Every structure is written in structure tokens, then in C-alpha cells.
């Protein structure tokens, strides 16, 4: 089982990858705005999960 810190690091990396994908889509002349909206929702869910894990980590230590 991975530690909370490892999980946060993994989620942070995924968050960055999604941001890069959003930027790539936005720079495309045929940007798919529905796809961009979904990516933004995914990014927000990941950010919320990172915040929750970080709070839990502080509580347990």
C-alpha cells in the first residue's frame, strides 16, 4: 500500500498532466470544449482529493 505522501505525489502528477492536456486542447483551432470541461472537472476532483489527503495527513501526524 502506498503512503499518503506517495498518493499525493501521484495525484499531483496526474493534475499536471491534465492541465497540459487542457492547454493543448485550448491551443487547438478545433478545440473540443465539452472535452475541456470534462478535463477541468477531473482536475478539480483531483485537487479536492489532494486537499483531503493533505488534511488527513496533518491530522494523523
N, C-alpha and C positions, 0 to 999 in steps of 0.2 A: 504494500500500500504506500502511495506517495505521501510525503509530508504536505502540510498546508502551504508551506513556502514553495515547494515544487509545483503544487497545483496552481498557485497564484502566478508563478512564473510562466507556466504553460498557458494559462488563460490570457496573460498579458501578451504573450507572443501571438496568440490567435487574434486578440484585439487589434494588434498592429497589422497583421495580415489582412484583416477585414478592412481596416482603414485604407490600406494600399489598394485593395480591390475597389473600394468606393471611389478613390481618386482616379483610378484607371478608367472606371465607368464614366465618371463625370467629364473626363477629358475626351471621351469618345464622341464624335459627332452624332452617333446613333445611340446615345445613352439610353439604357432601359431604366426608366425612373421607378417602375414597380420593383425591379431587382435592387435598385439602390435603396429604396425604402426598406426592403426586407433586410438588406445588409446592415442598415443603420439600426434596425430593431435588434438584430443579432448582437451588434456591437454594444448596444445599451444593456442587453441581458447579461453579457459577459462582464461589463463594467459593474453592474449590480452584484453579480456573483463574487467578483474580486473584492468589492467593498464588504460584503457579508463575511467572506473568509478572513479578511484582514481584521474585522471587528472581533470575530470568534478567536482569532489567534491572540489578540490583545487580552481578551477576557481569560483565556486559559493560561496565559503566562504572567 
